[in-house]
Amino acid sequence: MKRRDPVIQNLNPEIFENCSNYYQGIFTKNPKQSITIKNTTIEQCQFEKIDFNLIELNNTHLVNCVFKNCDLSNLEFDHVSLHCCHFINCKMIGIGFIDCSLHDLLFLDVQGRYMNISYGNIRNVTFQNSVLDEASIMEVDVKDLEFNQVSFINGEVFKTKLKGMDLKTTNIEGLRIDQTSLVGIHVDMYQAVALASLLGIIVD
């Protein structure tokens, strides 16, 4: 998988209340009150220790951005694109990506329990050292999705072809997955025994 990394340069310190153009800015301070960012593209920006529970993103696309130690829990991305972004050590509990274009993304050390990825498409996306317990991936067009040292306990995958995906370093205890999604994935012998029951196979 050849995932493209964010291209970020010439960053200028920005304050949310004074920002009119979300381009090449670095944000390190939370807004003093709730704000709405809408109908725009955030491009070549870096966010550090920002609580996005104070920020409403409405029809906002993300391109070449880095999020470090941020809280994006319960955000809803709907019909937008996220391209060439890194999410590092972020809290993303209950975040939703609904009918989104997710391309060239890295999720590193994220807490993504209850994450919901539905419809849309995934291209060159990596989850590494992350918790995705009870997350859902539903009816997504996938090409090059990588899980590396991921906890996906009680996760759910439905109508999402994962052919070629390697889950051997992923904890898939309690995984709910349909046969369409199951075909062609790579698992170890212990995972295979657990998944066999989903097909009605009894291993003696």
C-alpha positions in Angstrom: 0.0 0.0 0.0 1.4 3.4 -1.0 -0.3 5.8 1.3 0.5 9.5 0.6 1.4 11.6 3.7 0.2 15.1 4.3 2.0 17.9 2.6 2.2 20.7 5.1 4.4 23.8 4.9 4.7 27.5 6.0 2.3 27.1 8.9 1.1 30.3 10.6 -0.3 30.4 14.2 -4.1 30.8 14.0 -7.0 31.5 16.4 -10.3 30.1 15.5 -12.3 33.3 16.2 -10.1 35.3 13.8 -9.6 32.7 11.1 -11.3 33.3 7.7 -9.2 31.1 5.6 -8.3 27.6 6.9 -5.1 27.2 4.9 -1.6 26.6 6.2 -2.5 27.3 9.8 -1.5 25.7 13.1 -4.1 25.7 15.8 -3.1 25.1 19.4 -5.8 26.9 21.4 -9.5 25.9 21.7 -12.1 28.5 20.8 -13.5 30.4 23.7 -17.0 29.4 22.7 -18.7 27.0 20.3 -18.1 27.9 16.6 -19.2 26.5 13.2 -17.0 25.9 10.3 -19.1 25.3 7.1 -18.9 25.1 3.4 -15.1 25.1 3.2 -12.0 23.1 2.8 -9.4 22.9 5.6 -6.1 22.4 3.8 -2.5 22.1 5.0 -3.4 22.7 8.7 -2.3 21.2 11.9 -4.4 20.9 15.1 -2.8 20.2 18.5 -4.8 19.4 21.6 -8.0 20.8 20.1 -11.4 19.8 21.5 -13.7 19.5 18.5 -16.7 19.1 20.7 -16.6 23.0 20.7 -16.5 23.0 16.9 -19.3 22.1 14.4 -18.0 21.0 11.0 -20.7 21.5 8.4 -19.9 20.4 4.8 -16.2 20.8 5.6 -13.5 18.8 3.6 -10.1 18.0 5.1 -7.0 17.9 2.8 -3.3 17.5 3.9 -4.1 18.0 7.7 -2.6 16.6 10.9 -4.5 16.2 14.1 -2.4 15.5 17.3 -3.8 14.8 20.7 -7.3 16.1 19.7 -10.7 15.1 20.8 -13.0 14.5 17.8 -15.5 12.3 19.6 -19.0 12.2 18.2 -18.3 14.3 15.2 -20.4 13.5 12.1 -18.7 13.8 8.7 -21.4 13.5 6.1 -20.8 13.4 2.3 -17.3 15.0 2.5 -13.8 14.0 1.6 -10.8 13.5 3.9 -7.6 13.1 1.9 -4.0 12.8 3.0 -4.6 13.3 6.8 -3.0 12.0 9.9 -4.8 11.5 13.2 -2.3 10.8 16.0 -3.2 10.0 19.6 -6.7 11.3 19.1 -9.9 10.5 20.9 -12.4 9.6 18.2 -15.1 7.8 20.2 -18.4 7.6 18.3 -17.2 9.5 15.3 -19.1 9.0 12.1 -17.9 8.9 8.5 -21.1 8.7 6.5 -20.9 8.4 2.7 -17.4 9.9 2.8 -14.3 9.7 0.6 -11.5 8.5 2.9 -8.2 8.5 1.0 -4.6 8.2 2.2 -5.3 8.4 6.0 -3.3 7.3 9.0 -5.0 6.7 12.3 -2.2 6.1 14.8 -2.8 5.4 18.6 -6.5 6.5 18.3 -9.3 5.7 20.6 -12.1 4.9 18.1 -14.6 2.9 20.0 -18.1 3.0 18.4 -16.6 4.6 15.2 -19.1 4.3 12.3 -17.9 4.1 8.7 -20.8 3.7 6.4 -21.2 3.8 2.6 -18.6 5.9 0.8 -15.2 4.6 -0.1 -11.8 3.9 1.5 -8.5 4.1 -0.4 -5.1 3.5 1.3 -6.2 3.9 4.9 -4.2 2.5 7.9 -5.2 2.0 11.5 -2.2 1.3 13.7 -2.0 0.6 17.5 -5.6 1.7 17.8 -8.8 0.7 19.6 -11.9 0.2 17.4 -14.0 -1.9 19.7 -17.7 -2.0 18.8 -17.0 0.0 15.6 -18.9 -0.6 12.4 -17.9 -0.7 8.7 -21.0 -0.9 6.6 -21.4 -1.1 2.8 -18.1 0.6 2.1 -16.1 0.3 -1.2 -12.7 -0.6 0.1 -9.3 -0.7 -1.5 -6.1 -1.1 0.7 -7.4 -0.9 4.2 -4.8 -1.9 6.8 -5.2 -2.9 10.4 -1.9 -3.2 12.3 -2.1 -4.0 16.1 -5.8 -3.0 16.3 -8.4 -4.0 18.8 -11.7 -4.6 17.0 -13.5 -6.5 19.7 -17.3 -6.8 19.0 -16.8 -4.9 15.8 -19.2 -5.2 12.8 -18.5 -5.5 9.1 -21.4 -5.7 6.6 -21.5 -5.7 2.8 -17.9 -4.6 2.6 -15.4 -6.6 0.6 -12.2 -7.0 2.5 -10.5 -9.4 0.2 -6.7 -9.4 0.8 -6.9 -7.7 4.1 -4.6 -9.1 6.8 -6.3 -9.3 10.3 -3.7 -11.5 12.0 -2.5 -8.7 14.3 -6.1 -7.7 15.0 -8.2 -8.7 18.0 -11.5 -9.8 16.4 -13.1 -11.4 19.4 -16.9 -11.2 19.0 -16.6 -9.9 15.4 -19.9 -9.8 13.5 -19.2 -10.2 9.8 -21.2 -11.3 6.8 -20.0 -13.8 4.2 -19.6 -11.2 1.5 -17.1 -9.3 3.7 -15.4 -12.4 5.0 -14.2 -13.8 1.6 -10.5 -13.5 1.0 -9.3 -12.1 4.4 -6.1 -13.3 6.0 -6.4 -14.7 9.6 -4.4 -17.0 11.8 -5.5 -20.5 12.8 -7.2 -19.4 16.0 -9.1 -16.6 14.3 -10.1 -19.0 11.6 -11.7 -21.3 14.2 -13.6 -18.4 15.7 -14.8 -17.2 12.3 -15.9 -20.7 11.2 -18.8 -20.6 13.6 -20.2 -17.7 11.6 -20.4 -20.0 8.6 -22.1 -22.8 10.6 -18.9 -24.9 10.6 -18.2 -27.0 13.7 -14.5 -27.5 14.4 -14.0 -30.7 16.6 
